[in-house]
Amino acid sequence: MKIVVLDGHTLNPGDNPWDAVASLGELQIYDYTGQATNSADSPADKVVERSLDADIIVTNKAVLSADVIAKLPNLKFIAVTATGYNVVDIAAARSRGIPVSNVPEYGTDSVAQFTFALILELVHHVALHSDAVHAGEWGRQQDFCFWKTPLTELAGKTLAIIGYGKIGHRVGEIAEALGMKILTAGRDMAKIREIIAKADIVTLHCPLTDENKGMVNREFLAQMKPTAFLINAARGGLVVEQDLADALNSGKLAGAAVDVVSAEPIKLDNPLIKAKNCIITPHIAWATLEARQRLMQTTADNIRAFQEGKPVNVINS
C-alpha cells in the first residue's frame, strides 16, 4: 500500500523518524502541504496532486474536504496525527467507506505539565527576572534580593478547569499537589459561569466545537476576578482575542497565557501580541519528544490495525 504523509515536519523535525510507518508500505513524506505550502496551487489542489495514488493518507493540518476525498479514487484509510479531526470531512469519508482514525491520547502529561509552566511563569515571571539579572540589575541592588512584579503563592488559590477530560483531570492532580482548590465544569455554561467567578486562575482544556467557539468573550471575562489569570492550552478559537486583549489592557484581568491562537502561525496583527501581561507560546504544549514518539507509534499502530482488517481509534464508524 502507498502511504502519503501530507504534513510531517512538526511530528518529525529530525528527532522522531517515521520508521514504524515506513515498515508498513511504500511511504512518501511531505513536510508541508495545504495552507503551509508556498505553491501557487490552491491547498486543495496540492493535496489532491500529492495524494492521487495514495491508499492511506496521514494528515495533521492538511484539509481533506468532501471535494478532495471525491477526487482520490484509491483512498482507503485516513490517519490523523492528532486527537482533533476537524480537518477531515467525516461524513464524506464515511459515505465512501473510508475509516478515519485519530490518536485519542498521547500528550496528557505533556500538556498538563506545560499548563503549569504557563501558570508558574504568570505568578513568578521567571524569564523577566533572569533577564534583569543578566542586564546587571541585581548587581546594582543594595539588598540581597529584588523583584520586579508581585510574586504569588499557588497554595490555597482556586483553579477553575473547563473541560475535565484526561488532560483536565491531570491538571487537577498537579494543582491539588500544590495545595490549590479545584473547581471543574464540562459543557454546562451555567456551571462554567459559576466557577469562573470564584477562580483565581481559569484554564481551558475543552475541545473546540460550534457551541463553544468564542466562549471566552467580553461577557465571560467580565465575570472573572480582575486579579485572575486565564490559561489556554486547548484551542485558540475558544477565545475572542480582541476581547481578551481589551480586558488585559484595561486592567479587568490580571494576566493571560496562551499556547494557541485563532490563526496559526500567529498573524502579526493579532491583538494579543501587544496586550499587557500576556504570555504567548507557539503551540508547543503537545510537542515534547516523548509525546511525539507516542503519537508516531500510535499512528503506525492505527495503520497496521487497518491493514489487518481490524481498524482501531475510528471516529467515523
Secondary structure, 3 states (H helix, E strand, C coil): CEEEECCCCCCCCCCCCCHHHHCCCEEEECCCCHHHCCCCCCHHHHHHHHHCCCCEEEECCCCECHHHHHCCCCCCEEEECCCCCCCECHHHHHHCCCCEECCCCCCHHHHHHHHHHHHHHHHHCHHHHHHHHHCCCHHHCCCCCCCCCCCCCCCCCEEEEECCCHHHHHHHHHHHHCCCEEEEECCCHHHHHHHHCCCCEEEECCCCCCCCCCCECHHHHHCCCCCCEEEECCCHHHECHHHHHHHHHCCCCCEEEECCCCCCCCCCCCHHHHCCCEEECCCCCCCCHHHHHHHHHHHHHHHHHHHCCCCCCECCC
